[in-house]
Amino acid sequence: MTRYIIRRLLQLIPIMFLISMIVFVLLQLAPGDPAAALEDNPNLTAEDRARFEERLGLNDPLHIKYLKWLGNTLQGNWGISVATKRPVLDEIGSRLPNTLRLMITAQVITLLIAIPIGIVSAVKQYSLFDHVSTTFAFMGQSIPVFWFGLMLIMIFSMTLKTADGGPLLPGGGMYDLRLYDEATAPFADRLRHMILPVAMLAMLGVGTYTRYTRGSMLEVLRQDYLRTARAKGQKERRVVLIHALKNAAIPIITILALDLPSVFGGAVFTETIFSWPGMGRLFIDAANRSDYDLLMGIVLMNAMLILIFNLIADVLYAVLDPRVRFD
């Protein structure tokens, strides 16, 4: 197993190099100009713009730009944001905790709801509970993200009111800007602002994980070794939760491994709709400003996390299923 992990980690190096090269070329060929943001300044002269372009190396050939960027990145310098003039790593570091707070909460709630529903739905196949849960799972997967978010805001922030006439739940932001700043905002206020975006993310995730859990459990429940376990007198709850769920978890881990990088990358639609200052919102802002260094940092971080979590999923396969061996 150790040799397999080391070999996979070494394989990540050329893969990341290839990903960085492709993403860099695509960003450079995309429409937009980092210097365009300077045009709003009435005091900007042609000489100022030329100096700005020279400092950023915008006039260099494409391969020279990439080699400069690669050399700086390998030294830990991921570049400077054009808009904020801050290092890319500082920009990511300031938004990442906000995204983790939102996404981890939503992911935990999703799994706590979806996995038990999927198990019960599989055990009681074709029952009323199974039909109802399957219907809601399809609805959760089919509802457009932006529409559902806007409906939540209209219902809980604009229609429903508290006793003093205020919105029942805040429709955006991470805390009440009228009363607090980031350092003084209390936990209760932050929690109220998290309810709607977490509900939106959980609603969409529950449908997916419920269906995968149900399908995987149905396949496992028909296996001969479960009949043997029942014949030995083991209780049905132990058969389902210990023997069946352990093997049914392998496909779920695959989906979870693909989803976990989004925990760090943020949810673009959710953070935009609810004005949540996280990684997803940062990516949209960087794209609108043609902030190439910041975009490269975000995309590379997500690519690296996807590769790492896929490796973790492969290792967990061997932990859950003794038939899987990598040696």
Protein Blocks (a to p, Z undefined) as FASTA:
>chain_A
ZZmmmmmmmmmmmmmmmmmmmmmmmmmmpgcdfklmmmmpmkbcfklmmmmmmmnopmpc
fklmmmmmmmmmmnopabjafklopafklmmmmmmmmmmmmmmmmmmmmmmmmmmmmmmm
mmmgoiaklmmmmmmmmmmmmpcfklmmmmmmmmmmmmpccfkopafbacedjbdfklmc
fklmcfklmmmmmmmmmmmmmmmmmmmmmmmmmmmmmmmmmpmklmmmmmnopafklmmm
mmmmmmmmmmmmmmmmmmmmmmmnopfklmmmnopacfklmmmmmmmnopaklmmmmmmm
mmmmmmmmmmmmmmmmmmmmmkbccZZ
